[in-house]
Amino acid sequence: MTLLQLVRRWSVDWLNGQHPEVCDDILGPEYTLLIGGFRLGPRVEYVPATMAQLARYPGLVVTAHQVVNGGDLVAVAFSEHGASARLEGRAAVWSGIAVFGWDGARLTRCFAEEDYYGRRRQLDSGSCDLVDRPAAAPWDTPVGRPDPTAEAVVRAWLAGPDLRSLPVVCDDEGVGQPASRVLEVESCREDVLFSAGDQVAFHVAQSGRYVDGLDGLDDLVGAPAILELSGIVTVRDGRVVGGRVIRDRLSLARTLRSAAEATAGA
């Protein structure tokens, strides 16, 4: 079984089917998920924690929109959508990008971000976004050749001060929400980055200063902040020409508020 076939089972059998028994087959015992700066694993801890999350959205559906297949690393751009059991059945659609690695037999690690900030907007307002169109054949995506030059372009772009300097859709901008800078980047920690042809996928953490885009935090502009993000972008002629990035704005907002409250109470 290839890595891509395992990722298909992660989507179809595990999350869409909500069948935890398949996890022993597709996840190694050491499987770890890194999301929003939080590390969840090994498998014995990851599975029940995820089942508890799935219980909040009993009819949850995962839809794949793009796959990047590097052979030993696979990235998936997807959306999750469903109705909240806690909030009177209010529905939401939120995007995510995940990068998977394996040991040649089972998935061993996943680096992911999901737009929980956009999900909260929909649940608070009671207005659900539209689901983007699915990929026609995501699980048939061929393995692409690595391109070190394209990877270098993306690394330089991620270390730059502003992701919006290129035509990349961040978070829920694709459904008409305002574009926000969020962070003035000063440094970038790379968790994983790979290429397949002209597609480059990554998960990184950017450090810098908060700029804008988060409700109720205008008084914290300039505060130090760390923003976790994952993405898939296209590189041509030595530059990023498009793609999608998901930033963990919700964790950033919570961290900034907590730091401000702690300072005020000191």
Secondary structure as GFF3:
##gff-version 3
##sequence-region A 1 266
A	DSSP	alpha_helix	3	9	.	.	.	ID=ss1
A	DSSP	pi_helix	10	16	.	.	.	ID=ss2
A	DSSP	three_ten_helix	20	22	.	.	.	ID=ss3
A	DSSP	alpha_helix	23	26	.	.	.	ID=ss4
A	DSSP	beta_strand	27	35	.	.	.	ID=ss5
A	DSSP	beta_strand	38	40	.	.	.	ID=ss6
A	DSSP	alpha_helix	43	54	.	.	.	ID=ss7
A	DSSP	beta_strand	61	69	.	.	.	ID=ss8
A	DSSP	beta_strand	73	83	.	.	.	ID=ss9
A	DSSP	beta_strand	91	102	.	.	.	ID=ss10
A	DSSP	beta_strand	107	114	.	.	.	ID=ss11
A	DSSP	alpha_helix	116	125	.	.	.	ID=ss12
A	DSSP	three_ten_helix	138	140	.	.	.	ID=ss13
A	DSSP	alpha_helix	148	158	.	.	.	ID=ss14
A	DSSP	three_ten_helix	163	165	.	.	.	ID=ss15
A	DSSP	beta_strand	169	170	.	.	.	ID=ss16
A	DSSP	three_ten_helix	173	175	.	.	.	ID=ss17
A	DSSP	beta_strand	183	196	.	.	.	ID=ss18
A	DSSP	beta_strand	199	210	.	.	.	ID=ss19
A	DSSP	three_ten_helix	218	220	.	.	.	ID=ss20
A	DSSP	beta_strand	224	236	.	.	.	ID=ss21
A	DSSP	beta_strand	239	247	.	.	.	ID=ss22
A	DSSP	alpha_helix	249	265	.	.	.	ID=ss23
###
